[in-house]
Amino acid sequence: MNEQITSVHNQHVKDWRKLQTRKGRKKFGQYLLDGWHLVQEASNSGQELVDLIGTPEELRDHEDIVALFENVYEVTPEIINSITATDTPQGIVAVVTMPDVHRIPANHLQGAWLFLDRVQDPGNVGTMVRTADAAGFAGVVASSQTADFFNPKVVRSMQGSQFHLQLVAGDLRKWIADFKQADLPVYGTQLNPEAKNFRDVHPGKDFALIMGNEGQGMAAELLEQTTTNLYIPMRGEAESLNVAVSAGILMFQLNQAK
């Protein structure tokens, strides 16, 4: 079905705008992808494609992707601006179905996993998911106080990596307990000289790495649950590293399985 929409007050536009909010995404079970790159990634990964929304020029220039959608809406640049959170949208937006992030995968004790403890900055969350993808991790588990995986800013930062690994929203205490019960290491991160230098850890294949809140670090109760807590020694004068930078260093160091 192809439909032309010119008013920002159209009901479809109002519903798409709601997908910028966590409440709206939960209500509809959908989220937005902004730009052709993410739309193509979703298509290549077999995601359920719901609506394609674009300006006439963009739709005309990408007829191969347009053909993948049953519902296509030709809209004005004003409508694109109203439903996206970017300063310079590309003129194309897709609505896709959100995966069930509350389901524990059957293979959740296999491979490398990143746990996020109350990481609140969407850019950090998205960057860490993207880096976990690049480092060959199996999945990312976010605590209830971590930024929503499908927040528009997180989605932009992930750059399609959400389609390449498992995303789970869960209780980190339960996940840590499961890993330890299976005799798999769980590494915490701590700015503490008594923690272990990350370079002294022998890389393995199946493990979990926890990154904590930007200002407070990991919760004390989680630090007590871990197998080993790691730190990154710094040669310069900086007091600390950005959590996403720290996560990148640790993920590539720890996950050297072939």
Buried (B, 14 or more C-beta within 10 A) or exposed (E): EEEEBEEBEBEBBEBBBBBBEEEBBEEBEBBBBBBBEBBBBBBEEEBEBBBBBBBEEBBEBBEEBBEBBEBBBBBBEEBBBBBBBBEEBBBBBBBBBBBEBEEEEEEBBBBBBBBBBBBBBBBBBBBBBBBBBEBBBBBBBBBEEBBBBBBBBBBBBBBBBBBBBBBBBBEBEEBBEBBBEEEBBBBBBBBEEEBBEBEEBEEBEBBBBBBBBBEEBBBEEBBEBBBBBBBBEEEEEEEEBBBBBBBBEBBBBBBEEE
